[in-house]
Amino acid sequence: MDNIKKVKALSIWIFIVPFVAINTCLILITQFHDLFPNKENIIHFTFPYVDGGASISRTARYFPTYLVFKPAMFLTAYLLIKYWIYNKKIILNIHGNHKYLKKMLFFGIGSAICLVIHSIFLGIKFDIDAYKLFRRVIMLAFIIFEIAAQTYFVLIFYSIKSKLKSFINETYLKCKAVLVSILIFVGILALPLVSMPGNKHLKHALEWDYFLGVITFYIFTFLLWKKKNN
């Protein structure tokens, strides 16, 4: 099926584009200090996946790193919208309508819109509490919408897996289910930590690792579909 090929291609790029972008921003701000006109913005060596030395937004909101981050996130959002639309078409072709299909599409496209809004406002400073709250809410909405879309994807595919046997490797569907379960579990456990002051480095490390977990879902999509489909 042509839609399956498109989903496989989209899924690998949905992983590569944001992964390369955020790590490029990290390398630029920690290693290429001469590129930054304001030396207060530079960060000395850190591996935030472990030590939580900086948040993702801290590495991406200053010139020139936002020139990498923002276009990459806009592209990722576009790819996400196409990804969820093509998945809807695949499900309709193989199974027909499903009770979770509209929810999957709603949350999937919603997560992409939240990512665009977050990227637009990243680096724009207003010393207003309502604005700061708005940015946090948008980022939280992106995470919730993305995990919800991924959850509905897994639920749909498990419910129709008998029809998908000739198309998918069930091992990777199980991997998706385990990954989404871990993301939900960690997200619930992390809510009190994120809402409380302090523990800055732990929060930053969690942010990097959680984002990596979210986009790893799409690597499993690439592996999910068999190379040859009946």
MARBA-3410 file (N, C-alpha, C, O; in Angstrom, 1 decimal):
230
0.8,-1.2,0.0,0.0,0.0,0.0,0.9,1.2,0.0,1.8,1.3,0.7 ~ 0.5,2.2,-0.8,1.3,3.4,-1.0,1.3,4.2,0.3,2.3,4.8,0.7 ~ 0.2,4.2,1.1,0.1,5.0,2.3,1.1,4.4,3.4,1.6,5.2,4.2 ~ 1.3,3.1,3.3,2.2,2.5,4.3,3.7,3.0,4.0,4.4,3.3,4.9 ~ 4.0,3.1,2.7,5.4,3.6,2.4,5.5,5.0,2.8,6.6,5.4,3.3
4.5,5.8,2.7,4.5,7.2,3.1,4.7,7.3,4.6,5.5,8.2,5.1 ~ 4.0,6.5,5.3,4.1,6.5,6.8,5.5,6.1,7.2,6.0,6.7,8.2 ~ 6.0,5.1,6.6,7.4,4.6,7.0,8.4,5.8,6.7,9.3,6.0,7.6 ~ 8.3,6.4,5.6,9.2,7.5,5.3,9.0,8.7,6.3,10.0,9.3,6.8 ~ 7.8,9.1,6.5,7.5,10.2,7.5,8.0,9.9,8.8,8.6,10.7,9.5
7.8,8.6,9.3,8.1,8.3,10.7,9.6,8.4,11.0,10.0,8.9,12.0 ~ 10.5,8.0,10.0,11.9,8.1,10.2,12.3,9.6,10.3,13.2,9.9,11.0 ~ 11.7,10.4,9.4,12.1,11.9,9.5,11.5,12.6,10.7,12.1,13.5,11.1 ~ 10.4,12.1,11.2,9.9,12.7,12.5,10.8,12.4,13.6,10.8,13.2,14.6 ~ 11.6,11.4,13.5,12.6,11.1,14.6,13.9,11.9,14.3,14.4,12.6,15.1
14.3,11.9,13.0,15.6,12.5,12.7,15.6,14.0,12.8,16.6,14.6,13.4 ~ 14.6,14.7,12.3,14.6,16.1,12.2,14.7,16.8,13.6,15.6,17.6,13.9 ~ 13.8,16.4,14.6,13.9,17.1,15.9,15.1,16.6,16.7,15.7,17.4,17.4 ~ 15.5,15.3,16.5,16.7,14.8,17.2,18.0,15.5,16.8,18.7,16.0,17.7 ~ 18.1,15.7,15.5,19.3,16.4,15.0,19.2,17.9,15.4,20.3,18.5,15.8
18.1,18.5,15.3,17.9,19.9,15.6,18.3,20.2,17.1,19.1,21.1,17.3 ~ 17.7,19.5,18.0,18.0,19.9,19.4,19.4,19.6,19.8,20.0,20.3,20.6 ~ 20.0,18.5,19.2,21.4,18.2,19.6,22.3,19.2,18.8,23.4,19.4,19.3 ~ 22.0,19.7,17.7,22.8,20.7,17.0,22.8,22.0,17.8,23.8,22.6,18.0 ~ 21.6,22.3,18.3,21.5,23.5,19.2,22.4,23.3,20.4,23.1,24.3,20.9
22.4,22.2,21.0,23.2,21.9,22.2,24.7,22.0,21.9,25.4,22.6,22.6 ~ 25.1,21.4,20.7,26.5,21.5,20.4,26.9,22.9,20.1,28.0,23.4,20.5 ~ 26.1,23.7,19.4,26.4,25.1,19.1,26.6,25.9,20.3,27.6,26.7,20.4 ~ 25.7,25.8,21.3,25.7,26.7,22.4,26.8,26.3,23.4,27.2,27.1,24.3 ~ 27.2,25.0,23.4,28.3,24.6,24.3,29.7,24.6,23.7,30.7,24.6,24.5
29.8,24.5,22.4,31.1,24.4,21.8,31.5,25.6,20.9,32.7,25.8,20.7 ~ 30.5,26.3,20.3,30.9,27.3,19.3,30.4,28.7,19.9,29.5,29.3,19.4 ~ 31.1,29.1,21.0,30.7,30.3,21.7,30.9,31.6,20.9,30.2,32.5,21.2 ~ 31.8,31.5,19.9,32.0,32.8,19.1,30.9,33.1,18.3,30.8,34.3,17.8 ~ 29.9,32.2,18.0,28.8,32.5,17.2,27.7,33.3,18.0,26.8,33.8,17.3
27.9,33.4,19.3,26.8,34.0,20.1,27.3,35.5,20.5,28.2,35.6,21.2 ~ 26.5,36.5,20.0,26.9,37.9,20.3,26.8,38.2,21.7,27.6,39.0,22.2 ~ 25.9,37.6,22.5,25.8,37.8,23.9,26.4,36.7,24.6,25.8,35.6,24.6 ~ 27.5,36.9,25.3,28.2,35.8,25.9,27.5,35.3,27.1,27.8,34.2,27.7 ~ 26.5,36.0,27.6,25.7,35.5,28.8,24.8,34.3,28.4,24.4,33.5,29.2
24.6,34.1,27.1,23.8,33.1,26.6,24.5,31.7,26.4,23.8,30.7,26.3 ~ 25.8,31.7,26.4,26.5,30.5,26.1,26.4,29.6,27.3,26.2,30.0,28.5 ~ 26.6,28.3,27.1,26.6,27.3,28.1,27.9,26.5,27.9,28.3,26.1,26.8 ~ 28.6,26.2,29.0,29.8,25.4,29.0,29.4,23.9,29.0,28.2,23.6,29.2 ~ 30.3,23.0,28.8,30.0,21.6,28.4,29.0,21.0,29.4,29.1,21.1,30.6
28.0,20.4,28.8,27.0,19.6,29.6,26.4,18.5,28.7,26.4,18.6,27.5 ~ 26.1,17.4,29.4,25.3,16.3,28.7,24.0,16.2,29.4,23.8,15.4,30.3 ~ 23.0,17.1,28.9,21.8,17.3,29.7,20.9,16.0,29.9,20.1,15.9,30.8 ~ 21.1,15.0,29.0,20.4,13.7,29.2,20.7,13.1,30.5,19.9,12.3,31.0 ~ 21.9,13.4,31.0,22.3,12.8,32.3,22.4,13.8,33.4,21.8,13.6,34.5
23.1,15.0,33.1,23.3,15.9,34.2,22.3,17.0,34.3,22.3,17.8,35.3 ~ 21.4,17.2,33.3,20.4,18.2,33.3,21.0,19.6,33.4,20.4,20.5,34.0 ~ 22.1,19.8,32.7,22.7,21.1,32.8,22.0,22.2,32.1,22.3,23.4,32.3 ~ 21.1,21.9,31.2,20.3,23.0,30.5,19.0,22.4,30.0,18.9,21.2,29.8 ~ 18.0,23.2,29.9,16.7,22.7,29.3,16.8,22.8,27.8,17.7,23.4,27.2
15.9,22.1,27.1,15.9,22.2,25.6,15.7,23.6,25.2,16.4,24.1,24.2 ~ 14.8,24.3,25.8,14.5,25.7,25.4,15.7,26.6,25.6,15.9,27.6,24.9 ~ 16.4,26.4,26.7,17.6,27.2,27.0,18.6,27.1,25.9,19.3,28.1,25.6 ~ 18.8,25.9,25.3,19.8,25.8,24.2,19.3,26.3,22.9,20.1,26.5,22.0 ~ 17.9,26.5,22.8,17.4,26.8,21.4,16.8,28.2,21.3,16.4,28.5,20.2
16.7,29.0,22.3,16.0,30.2,22.2,16.8,31.5,21.8,16.3,32.5,21.7 ~ 18.1,31.3,21.7,19.0,32.4,21.4,19.5,32.3,20.0,19.7,31.2,19.4 ~ 19.9,33.5,19.4,20.6,33.5,18.1,22.0,32.9,18.3,22.6,33.3,19.3 ~ 22.4,32.0,17.4,21.8,31.6,16.2,21.1,30.2,16.3,20.6,29.7,15.3 ~ 21.0,29.7,17.5,20.4,28.3,17.6,18.9,28.3,17.3,18.4,27.3,16.7
18.2,29.4,17.5,16.8,29.4,17.1,16.6,29.3,15.6,15.5,28.9,15.1 ~ 17.6,29.7,14.8,17.6,29.5,13.4,17.6,28.1,12.9,17.2,27.7,11.8 ~ 18.1,27.2,13.8,18.0,25.8,13.6,16.8,25.2,14.1,16.1,24.4,13.5 ~ 16.5,25.6,15.4,15.4,24.9,16.1,14.0,25.2,15.5,13.2,24.3,15.3 ~ 13.7,26.5,15.3,12.4,26.8,14.8,12.0,26.2,13.5,10.9,25.6,13.4
12.8,26.4,12.4,12.4,25.7,11.2,12.3,24.2,11.3,11.4,23.6,10.7 ~ 13.1,23.6,12.1,13.1,22.1,12.3,11.8,21.7,13.0,11.2,20.7,12.6 ~ 11.3,22.5,14.0,10.0,22.2,14.6,8.8,22.5,13.7,7.9,21.7,13.8 ~ 8.9,23.5,12.9,7.8,23.7,11.9,7.7,22.5,10.9,6.6,22.1,10.6 ~ 8.9,22.1,10.5,8.9,20.9,9.6,8.4,19.7,10.3,7.6,18.9,9.7
8.8,19.5,11.5,8.3,18.3,12.3,6.8,18.4,12.5,6.2,17.3,12.3 ~ 6.3,19.5,12.7,4.8,19.7,12.9,4.1,19.3,11.6,3.1,18.6,11.6 ~ 4.7,19.8,10.5,4.1,19.4,9.2,4.1,17.9,8.9,3.1,17.3,8.5 ~ 5.2,17.3,9.2,5.4,15.9,9.1,4.4,15.1,10.0,3.9,14.1,9.6 ~ 4.2,15.6,11.2,3.3,15.0,12.1,1.9,15.0,11.6,1.2,14.0,11.7
1.5,16.1,11.1,0.1,16.2,10.5,-0.1,15.2,9.4,-1.1,14.5,9.3 ~ 0.9,15.1,8.5,0.8,14.2,7.4,0.8,12.7,7.9,0.1,11.9,7.4 ~ 1.6,12.5,8.9,1.7,11.1,9.5,0.4,10.7,10.0,0.0,9.5,9.7 ~ -0.3,11.5,10.8,-1.5,11.1,11.4,-2.6,10.9,10.4,-3.5,10.1,10.5 ~ -2.6,11.8,9.3,-3.6,11.7,8.3,-3.4,10.4,7.5,-4.4,9.7,7.2
-2.2,10.0,7.2,-1.9,8.8,6.4,-2.2,7.5,7.3,-2.7,6.5,6.7 ~ -2.0,7.6,8.6,-2.4,6.5,9.4,-3.9,6.3,9.4,-4.4,5.2,9.5 ~ -4.6,7.4,9.4,-6.1,7.3,9.4,-6.5,6.6,8.1,-7.4,5.8,8.1 ~ -5.9,7.0,6.9,-6.2,6.3,5.7,-5.9,4.8,5.7,-6.7,4.0,5.1 ~ -4.8,4.5,6.3,-4.4,3.1,6.4,-5.4,2.3,7.1,-5.9,1.2,6.7
-5.9,2.8,8.3,-6.8,2.1,9.1,-8.2,2.0,8.4,-8.8,1.0,8.5 ~ -8.6,3.1,7.7,-9.8,3.0,7.0,-9.8,2.0,5.9,-10.7,1.3,5.6 ~ -8.6,1.9,5.2,-8.5,0.9,4.1,-8.5,-0.5,4.6,-9.0,-1.4,3.9 ~ -7.8,-0.8,5.7,-7.7,-2.1,6.2,-8.9,-2.6,7.0,-9.3,-3.7,6.9 ~ -9.4,-1.7,7.8,-10.5,-2.0,8.8,-11.8,-1.3,8.6,-12.9,-1.9,8.9
-11.7,-0.1,8.1,-12.9,0.7,8.1,-12.9,1.7,9.3,-11.8,1.8,9.9 ~ -14.0,2.3,9.6,-14.0,3.3,10.7,-13.8,2.6,12.0,-14.1,1.4,12.2 ~ -13.2,3.3,13.0,-12.9,2.8,14.3,-13.3,3.9,15.3,-13.2,5.1,15.0 ~ -13.8,3.4,16.5,-14.3,4.4,17.5,-13.2,5.3,18.0,-13.5,6.4,18.5 ~ -11.9,4.9,17.9,-10.9,5.8,18.4,-10.2,6.6,17.2,-9.3,7.4,17.5
-10.6,6.4,16.0,-9.9,7.0,14.9,-9.9,8.6,14.9,-8.9,9.2,14.7 ~ -11.1,9.2,15.2,-11.2,10.6,15.2,-10.4,11.2,16.4,-9.8,12.2,16.3 ~ -10.4,10.5,17.5,-9.6,10.9,18.7,-8.1,10.9,18.4,-7.4,11.8,18.7 ~ -7.6,9.8,17.7,-6.2,9.7,17.3,-5.8,10.9,16.4,-4.8,11.5,16.7 ~ -6.7,11.2,15.4,-6.4,12.2,14.5,-6.4,13.6,15.2,-5.6,14.5,15.0
-7.4,13.8,16.1,-7.6,15.1,16.8,-6.3,15.4,17.6,-5.7,16.5,17.6 ~ -5.9,14.4,18.4,-4.8,14.6,19.3,-3.5,14.7,18.5,-2.6,15.4,18.9 ~ -3.4,13.9,17.5,-2.1,14.0,16.7,-1.9,15.3,16.0,-0.9,15.9,16.1 ~ -3.0,15.8,15.3,-2.9,17.1,14.7,-2.8,18.2,15.8,-2.1,19.2,15.6 ~ -3.5,18.1,16.9,-3.4,19.0,18.0,-2.0,19.2,18.5,-1.6,20.3,18.8
-1.3,18.0,18.6,0.1,18.1,19.1,1.0,18.9,18.2,1.9,19.6,18.6 ~ 0.8,18.7,16.9,1.5,19.5,15.9,1.3,21.0,16.0,2.2,21.8,15.9 ~ 0.0,21.3,16.2,-0.3,22.7,16.3,0.3,23.3,17.5,0.8,24.5,17.5 ~ 0.3,22.6,18.6,0.9,23.1,19.9,2.4,23.3,19.7,3.0,24.2,20.2 ~ 3.0,22.4,18.9,4.5,22.5,18.7,4.8,23.7,17.9,5.8,24.4,18.1
4.0,24.0,16.9,4.1,25.3,16.1,4.0,26.5,17.0,4.8,27.4,16.9 ~ 3.0,26.5,17.8,2.8,27.7,18.7,3.9,27.9,19.7,4.4,29.0,19.8 ~ 4.4,26.8,20.3,5.5,26.8,21.2,6.8,27.4,20.4,7.5,28.2,21.0 ~ 7.0,26.9,19.2,8.2,27.4,18.5,8.1,28.8,18.1,9.1,29.5,18.1 ~ 6.9,29.3,17.8,6.7,30.7,17.4,7.1,31.6,18.6,7.8,32.6,18.4
6.7,31.3,19.8,6.9,32.1,20.9,8.2,31.9,21.7,8.5,32.6,22.6 ~ 8.9,30.9,21.3,10.2,30.6,21.9,11.2,31.7,21.7,11.4,32.1,20.5 ~ 11.8,32.3,22.7,12.7,33.3,22.6,12.1,34.7,22.7,12.9,35.7,22.8 ~ 10.8,34.8,22.6,10.1,36.1,22.8,9.9,36.4,24.2,9.2,35.6,24.9 ~ 10.4,37.5,24.7,10.4,37.7,26.2,9.3,38.8,26.5,9.3,39.9,25.9
8.4,38.4,27.4,7.5,39.4,28.0,7.5,39.1,29.5,7.3,37.9,30.0 ~ 7.7,40.1,30.3,7.8,39.9,31.8,6.4,39.9,32.3,6.1,40.8,33.2 ~ 5.5,39.0,31.9,4.1,39.0,32.3,3.9,37.5,32.7,4.1,36.6,32.0 ~ 3.3,37.4,33.9,3.1,36.0,34.4,2.1,35.2,33.5,2.3,34.0,33.3 ~ 1.1,35.9,33.0,0.1,35.2,32.1,0.8,34.7,30.9,0.5,33.6,30.4
1.8,35.4,30.3,2.5,34.9,29.1,3.3,33.7,29.5,3.4,32.8,28.7 ~ 4.0,33.8,30.6,4.9,32.6,31.0,4.0,31.4,31.3,4.4,30.3,30.9 ~ 2.8,31.6,31.9,1.9,30.5,32.1,1.4,29.9,30.7,1.3,28.7,30.6 ~ 1.1,30.8,29.8,0.7,30.4,28.5,1.7,29.5,27.8,1.3,28.5,27.2 ~ 3.0,29.9,27.9,4.0,29.0,27.3,4.1,27.7,27.9,4.3,26.7,27.2
4.0,27.6,29.2,4.0,26.3,29.9,2.8,25.5,29.6,3.0,24.3,29.4 ~ 1.7,26.1,29.5,0.5,25.3,29.1,0.6,24.8,27.7,0.2,23.6,27.5 ~ 1.1,25.5,26.8,1.3,25.1,25.4,2.2,23.9,25.3,2.0,22.9,24.6 ~ 3.3,24.0,26.1,4.3,22.9,26.1,3.7,21.6,26.7,3.9,20.5,26.2 ~ 2.9,21.8,27.8,2.3,20.7,28.5,1.2,20.1,27.5,1.0,18.9,27.5
0.5,21.0,26.8,-0.6,20.5,25.9,0.1,19.6,24.8,-0.5,18.6,24.4 ~ 1.2,20.1,24.3,1.9,19.3,23.2,2.2,17.9,23.7,1.9,16.9,23.0 ~ 2.7,17.8,24.9,3.1,16.5,25.5,1.8,15.6,25.7,1.8,14.4,25.3 ~ 0.8,16.2,26.3,-0.5,15.4,26.5,-1.1,15.0,25.2,-1.5,13.8,25.1 ~ -1.2,15.9,24.3,-1.8,15.5,23.0,-1.0,14.5,22.3,-1.6,13.5,21.7
0.3,14.6,22.3,1.2,13.6,21.6,1.1,12.2,22.2,0.9,11.2,21.5 ~ 1.1,12.2,23.6,1.0,10.9,24.2,-0.4,10.3,24.0,-0.6,9.1,23.9 ~ -1.5,11.1,24.0,-2.8,10.7,23.8,-2.9,10.1,22.4,-3.5,9.0,22.2 ~ -2.4,10.8,21.4,-2.4,10.3,20.0,-1.7,8.9,19.9,-2.2,8.0,19.2 ~ -0.6,8.8,20.5,0.2,7.6,20.5,-0.6,6.5,21.2,-0.5,5.3,20.7
-1.2,6.8,22.3,-2.0,5.8,23.0,-3.2,5.3,22.1,-3.4,4.1,22.1 ~ -3.9,6.2,21.5,-5.0,5.7,20.6,-4.5,4.9,19.4,-5.2,4.0,19.0 ~ -3.3,5.3,18.9,-2.7,4.5,17.8,-2.5,3.1,18.3,-2.9,2.1,17.6 ~ -1.9,2.9,19.5,-1.7,1.5,20.0,-3.0,0.8,20.2,-3.1,-0.4,19.9 ~ -4.0,1.5,20.8,-5.3,0.8,21.1,-5.9,0.4,19.8,-6.5,-0.7,19.7
-5.9,1.2,18.8,-6.5,0.8,17.5,-5.8,-0.4,16.9,-6.5,-1.3,16.4 ~ -4.5,-0.3,16.8,-3.7,-1.4,16.2,-3.9,-2.7,16.9,-3.9,-3.7,16.3 ~ -3.9,-2.6,18.2,-4.1,-3.9,19.0,-5.5,-4.5,18.7,-5.7,-5.7,18.7 ~ -6.5,-3.6,18.6,-7.9,-4.1,18.4,-8.1,-4.7,17.0,-9.0,-5.5,16.9 ~ -7.2,-4.3,16.1,-7.4,-4.8,14.7,-6.2,-5.6,14.2,-6.0,-5.8,13.0
-5.4,-6.1,15.2,-4.1,-6.7,14.8,-4.3,-8.0,14.0,-3.4,-8.4,13.2 ~ -5.5,-8.6,14.1,-5.7,-9.9,13.3,-5.8,-9.5,11.9,-5.5,-10.4,11.0 ~ -6.3,-8.3,11.5,-6.3,-7.9,10.1,-5.0,-7.3,9.6,-4.8,-7.1,8.4 ~ -4.1,-7.1,10.6,-2.8,-6.5,10.2,-1.6,-7.5,10.1,-0.5,-7.1,9.9 ~ -1.9,-8.8,10.4,-0.9,-9.7,10.5,0.1,-9.8,9.3,1.3,-10.0,9.5
-0.5,-9.6,8.1,0.3,-9.7,6.9,1.1,-8.4,6.7,1.9,-8.3,5.7 ~ 0.8,-7.3,7.4,1.4,-6.0,7.2,2.4,-5.6,8.2,3.4,-4.9,7.9 ~ 2.3,-6.1,9.5,3.1,-5.6,10.6,3.9,-6.7,11.3,3.6,-7.9,11.2 ~ 5.0,-6.2,11.9,5.7,-7.1,12.8,5.2,-6.8,14.2,5.4,-5.7,14.8 ~ 4.5,-7.8,14.8,3.8,-7.5,16.1,4.8,-7.2,17.2,4.4,-6.6,18.2
6.0,-7.6,17.1,7.0,-7.3,18.1,7.2,-5.8,18.3,7.3,-5.3,19.4 ~ 7.1,-5.1,17.2,7.3,-3.6,17.3,6.0,-2.9,17.8,6.0,-1.8,18.3 ~ 4.9,-3.6,17.5,3.6,-3.0,18.1,3.7,-3.2,19.6,3.2,-2.3,20.4 ~ 4.2,-4.3,20.1,4.4,-4.5,21.6,5.4,-3.4,22.1,5.2,-2.9,23.2 ~ 6.5,-3.2,21.3,7.4,-2.2,21.8,6.8,-0.8,21.9,7.0,0.0,22.8
5.9,-0.5,20.9,5.2,0.8,21.0,4.3,0.8,22.3,4.2,1.8,23.0 ~ 3.6,-0.3,22.6,2.7,-0.3,23.7,3.5,-0.2,25.0,3.1,0.6,25.9 ~ 4.7,-0.8,25.1,5.5,-0.7,26.3,6.0,0.7,26.4,6.0,1.3,27.5 ~ 6.5,1.3,25.3,7.0,2.7,25.4,6.0,3.7,25.8,6.2,4.5,26.6 ~ 4.8,3.6,25.2,3.7,4.5,25.6,3.3,4.3,27.1,3.0,5.3,27.7
3.3,3.1,27.5,3.0,2.8,28.9,4.0,3.5,29.9,3.6,4.1,30.9 ~ 5.3,3.4,29.5,6.3,4.0,30.3,6.2,5.5,30.3,6.4,6.1,31.3 ~ 5.9,6.1,29.1,5.8,7.5,29.0,4.6,8.0,29.9,4.7,9.1,30.5 ~ 3.5,7.3,29.9,2.4,7.7,30.7,2.7,7.6,32.2,2.4,8.5,33.0 ~ 3.3,6.4,32.5,3.7,6.2,33.9,4.7,7.3,34.4,4.5,7.8,35.5
5.7,7.5,33.6,6.7,8.6,34.0,6.1,9.9,34.1,6.4,10.7,35.0 ~ 5.2,10.2,33.1,4.5,11.5,33.1,3.7,11.8,34.4,3.7,12.9,34.9 ~ 3.0,10.7,34.8,2.2,10.9,36.0,3.0,11.0,37.2,2.7,11.9,38.1 ~ 4.1,10.3,37.3,5.0,10.4,38.5,5.7,11.7,38.5,6.0,12.3,39.6 ~ 6.0,12.3,37.3,6.8,13.5,37.2,6.0,14.8,37.5,6.5,15.8,37.8
4.6,14.7,37.4,3.8,15.9,37.6,4.1,16.6,38.9,4.2,17.8,38.9 ~ 4.1,15.9,40.1,4.4,16.6,41.3,5.8,17.3,41.3,6.0,18.4,41.8 ~ 6.8,16.6,40.7,8.1,17.1,40.6,8.2,18.4,39.8,8.8,19.3,40.1 ~ 7.5,18.3,38.6,7.5,19.5,37.7,6.8,20.7,38.3,7.2,21.8,38.1 ~ 5.8,20.4,39.1,5.0,21.5,39.6,5.7,22.2,40.9,5.3,23.3,41.2
6.6,21.5,41.5,7.3,22.0,42.7,8.5,22.8,42.3,9.2,22.5,41.3 ~ 8.9,23.8,43.1,10.2,24.6,42.8,11.4,23.7,43.1,11.3,22.7,43.9 ~ 12.5,24.1,42.5,13.7,23.3,42.8,13.9,22.1,41.9,13.2,22.0,40.9 ~ 14.9,21.3,42.2,15.2,20.1,41.4,15.4,20.5,39.9,15.0,19.7,39.0 ~ 16.1,21.6,39.6,16.2,22.1,38.3,16.9,21.1,37.3,16.4,20.8,36.2
18.0,20.6,37.8,18.8,19.7,36.9,18.0,18.4,36.6,18.1,17.8,35.5 ~ 17.3,17.9,37.6,16.5,16.7,37.5,15.4,16.9,36.4,15.1,16.1,35.6 ~ 14.8,18.1,36.5,13.7,18.4,35.6,14.2,18.5,34.2,13.6,18.0,33.2 ~ 15.4,19.1,34.0,16.0,19.3,32.7,16.4,17.9,32.1,16.1,17.7,30.9 ~ 17.0,17.1,32.9,17.3,15.7,32.4,16.1,15.0,32.0,16.1,14.3,31.0
15.0,15.1,32.8,13.8,14.4,32.5,13.2,14.9,31.2,12.7,14.2,30.4 ~ 13.3,16.2,31.0,12.8,16.8,29.7,13.5,16.3,28.5,12.8,15.9,27.5 ~ 14.8,16.2,28.5,15.6,15.7,27.4,15.2,14.2,27.1,15.0,13.8,26.0 ~ 15.2,13.4,28.2,15.0,12.0,28.1,13.6,11.7,27.6,13.3,10.8,26.9 ~ 12.6,12.5,28.2,11.2,12.3,27.8,11.0,12.6,26.4,10.2,11.9,25.7
11.6,13.7,25.9,11.4,14.1,24.5,12.0,13.0,23.6,11.4,12.6,22.5 ~ 13.1,12.4,24.0,13.7,11.3,23.2,12.8,10.1,23.2,12.6,9.4,22.2 ~ 12.1,9.8,24.3,11.2,8.7,24.4,10.0,9.0,23.4,9.5,8.1,22.8 ~ 9.5,10.2,23.4,8.3,10.6,22.6,8.6,10.3,21.1,7.8,9.8,20.4 ~ 9.8,10.8,20.6,10.1,10.6,19.2,10.6,9.2,18.9,10.5,8.8,17.7
11.0,8.4,19.8,11.4,7.0,19.6,10.2,6.2,19.1,10.3,5.2,18.4 ~ 9.0,6.7,19.5,7.7,6.0,19.1,7.7,5.9,17.5,7.2,4.9,17.0 ~ 8.3,6.9,16.9,8.2,7.0,15.4,9.3,6.0,14.8,9.1,5.6,13.6 ~ 10.3,5.8,15.5,11.3,4.7,15.0,10.6,3.4,15.0,10.8,2.6,14.0 ~ 9.8,3.1,16.0,9.1,1.9,16.1,8.0,1.8,15.0,7.7,0.7,14.5
7.5,2.9,14.5,6.5,2.9,13.4,7.3,2.5,12.1,6.8,1.7,11.3 ~ 8.5,3.0,11.9,9.3,2.6,10.8,9.5,1.1,10.8,9.5,0.5,9.7 ~ 9.8,0.6,11.9,10.1,-0.9,12.0,8.9,-1.7,12.0,8.9,-2.9,11.7 ~ 7.7,-1.1,12.4,6.5,-1.9,12.5,6.0,-2.5,11.2,5.6,-3.7,11.2 ~ 6.1,-1.7,10.2,5.5,-2.2,8.9,6.5,-3.1,8.2,7.7,-2.7,8.1
6.1,-4.2,7.7,6.9,-5.1,6.9,7.3,-4.5,5.6,6.6,-3.6,5.0 ~ 8.5,-4.9,5.1,9.0,-4.3,3.9,8.1,-4.7,2.7,7.9,-3.9,1.8 ~ 7.6,-5.9,2.7,6.7,-6.3,1.6,5.4,-6.6,2.2,5.3,-7.4,3.2 ~ 4.4,-6.0,1.6,3.0,-6.2,2.1,2.2,-6.9,1.1,2.2,-6.7,-0.1 ~ 1.3,-7.9,1.7,0.4,-8.6,0.8,-0.8,-7.8,0.5,-1.7,-8.2,-0.2
END
